[in-house]
Amino acid sequence: MNFNSKIISFTLLFLALVAYGQEEQKRLAILNTEDNGEPSLEFTDLTYLTDRLREIAVKMLPDDKYSVMSVQSIIDKMGSKENARKMCKEAQCMAEIGRKISAAYVGQARLGRFGGNLTISMELYNAGSGVLIGSFTGESKNVSGLLSVLNKEAPQMFGKMSGVIYVPEAEPAQTLVPEDAVPKFEKPVKTSFWVALGLEMLGAVVIYTGYLENGKINEALNRYGEIEKSWDYYNKAWKDAKNSHSSRNMLYGVGGALFISGVGVHIWF
């Protein structure tokens, strides 16, 4: 195998490993919050609780592993807004709904009444296996109190999903915590960062190898210009110069493409 073939094979192998290392995003669907009690809360209050759950999920889940389905995408999968509301309200098996809308994970919060207080409960399922990933329950005298329960418990529940690092925030002594405060979390470094860095490094190595080939061109031409040598000597020197010239151009092209691809991944992702 000649030098050019080795470089091309190595490059293709590297790109194959990069592609293999990229994980397909798993979709999380958070269904509309439902109120099972009487009298029911306003639809706007229920929508706000649902939106808050989606917001926490988007902030917590690593972008290269998960995506949170929008309201419209869920409605499109269910057929219509009316059908979506009916399915969410009558949901007996959320995992089954998750599979119908092509979601890997599905969750939903439900409100109720207990002892004069409002209650909130939420469950998060693996849609494929039907396994309960996490859940929480809480109660309060008003909707604002339920929001506080959600802000405290939802991050811990999402933290049980694979690849999510959850670090709860320690409560400071004698300090009032705002109702909309969400515990801190750490977001893993994106896989795209390492992919971009690998492409840039590989591109730089290939370009440098092309630079070395450029030196071989000058060396071969110098040998070609020597006097009183045999015809075979001249012929080999000229052939070496041509081969090094071709290798240099190919390496510059491949290296430049790899390096630019790495910069593009940095910018795009």
KADA-V239030 format. One record per pair of residues at least 4 apart in sequence whose ideal C-beta (glycine too) atoms are under 6 Angstrom apart, sorted by sequence separation. I is the first residue (numbers start at 1). J is the second residue. D is the distance in whole Angstrom. If there is no record, write none. Layout:
BEGIN
i=I j=J d=D
i=I j=J d=D
END
This chain:
BEGIN
i=1 j=5 d=5
i=41 j=45 d=5
i=57 j=61 d=6
i=69 j=73 d=5
i=79 j=83 d=5
i=141 j=145 d=6
i=149 j=153 d=6
i=150 j=154 d=5
i=177 j=181 d=5
i=189 j=193 d=5
i=229 j=233 d=4
i=251 j=255 d=6
i=252 j=256 d=6
i=264 j=268 d=6
i=265 j=269 d=6
i=1 j=6 d=6
i=35 j=40 d=4
i=41 j=46 d=6
i=61 j=66 d=4
i=69 j=74 d=5
i=78 j=83 d=5
i=98 j=103 d=4
i=114 j=119 d=5
i=126 j=131 d=5
i=140 j=145 d=2
i=159 j=164 d=5
i=229 j=234 d=6
i=35 j=41 d=5
i=75 j=81 d=5
i=78 j=84 d=4
i=91 j=97 d=6
i=140 j=146 d=5
i=112 j=119 d=4
i=125 j=132 d=6
i=126 j=133 d=6
i=159 j=166 d=3
i=98 j=106 d=3
i=75 j=84 d=5
i=78 j=87 d=6
i=111 j=120 d=6
i=124 j=133 d=5
i=58 j=68 d=5
i=124 j=134 d=5
i=224 j=234 d=6
i=57 j=68 d=5
i=109 j=120 d=6
i=110 j=121 d=6
i=138 j=149 d=3
i=94 j=106 d=5
i=123 j=135 d=4
i=33 j=46 d=5
i=109 j=122 d=4
i=224 j=237 d=4
i=54 j=68 d=6
i=94 j=108 d=6
i=122 j=136 d=6
i=169 j=183 d=4
i=223 j=237 d=4
i=224 j=238 d=5
i=168 j=183 d=5
i=169 j=184 d=5
i=33 j=49 d=5
i=121 j=137 d=4
i=33 j=50 d=5
i=107 j=124 d=4
i=136 j=153 d=4
i=167 j=184 d=6
i=220 j=237 d=5
i=32 j=50 d=5
i=120 j=138 d=5
i=167 j=185 d=6
i=106 j=125 d=6
i=166 j=185 d=5
i=167 j=186 d=6
i=119 j=139 d=5
i=220 j=240 d=4
i=221 j=241 d=5
i=106 j=127 d=5
i=136 j=157 d=6
i=165 j=186 d=5
i=220 j=241 d=4
i=117 j=139 d=4
i=118 j=140 d=6
i=30 j=53 d=5
i=104 j=127 d=6
i=134 j=157 d=4
i=30 j=54 d=5
i=77 j=101 d=4
i=103 j=127 d=5
i=117 j=141 d=6
i=217 j=241 d=5
i=120 j=146 d=5
i=134 j=160 d=4
i=74 j=101 d=6
i=133 j=160 d=5
i=155 j=182 d=6
i=217 j=244 d=5
i=99 j=127 d=5
i=118 j=146 d=6
i=155 j=183 d=5
i=216 j=244 d=4
i=217 j=245 d=5
i=28 j=57 d=6
i=98 j=127 d=3
i=120 j=149 d=6
i=95 j=125 d=5
i=94 j=125 d=5
i=148 j=179 d=5
i=151 j=182 d=5
i=213 j=244 d=5
i=95 j=127 d=5
i=147 j=179 d=6
i=124 j=157 d=6
i=213 j=247 d=5
i=214 j=248 d=5
i=95 j=130 d=4
i=213 j=248 d=4
i=28 j=66 d=6
i=210 j=248 d=5
i=26 j=66 d=5
i=27 j=67 d=5
i=28 j=68 d=5
i=29 j=69 d=5
i=210 j=251 d=3
i=23 j=65 d=6
i=25 j=67 d=5
i=27 j=69 d=5
i=209 j=251 d=5
i=210 j=252 d=4
i=29 j=74 d=6
i=206 j=251 d=5
i=206 j=254 d=5
i=207 j=255 d=4
i=206 j=255 d=3
i=203 j=255 d=5
i=34 j=89 d=5
i=203 j=258 d=3
i=32 j=88 d=5
i=202 j=258 d=5
i=203 j=259 d=3
i=31 j=88 d=5
i=199 j=258 d=5
i=200 j=259 d=5
i=199 j=261 d=5
i=200 j=262 d=4
i=199 j=262 d=3
i=196 j=262 d=4
i=29 j=98 d=6
i=196 j=265 d=4
i=195 j=265 d=6
i=196 j=266 d=4
i=29 j=101 d=6
i=192 j=265 d=6
i=29 j=103 d=4
i=36 j=110 d=6
i=37 j=112 d=5
i=27 j=103 d=5
i=33 j=109 d=4
i=34 j=110 d=5
i=35 j=111 d=4
i=36 j=112 d=5
i=37 j=113 d=4
i=27 j=104 d=6
i=28 j=105 d=5
i=29 j=106 d=5
i=30 j=107 d=5
i=31 j=108 d=4
i=192 j=269 d=4
i=26 j=104 d=4
i=60 j=155 d=6
i=45 j=143 d=5
i=56 j=154 d=5
i=60 j=158 d=5
i=65 j=163 d=5
i=56 j=155 d=6
i=53 j=154 d=6
i=57 j=158 d=6
i=62 j=163 d=6
i=60 j=185 d=5
i=62 j=187 d=6
i=56 j=182 d=6
i=62 j=188 d=5
i=64 j=190 d=5
i=64 j=191 d=5
i=18 j=195 d=5
i=14 j=202 d=6
i=4 j=247 d=6
END
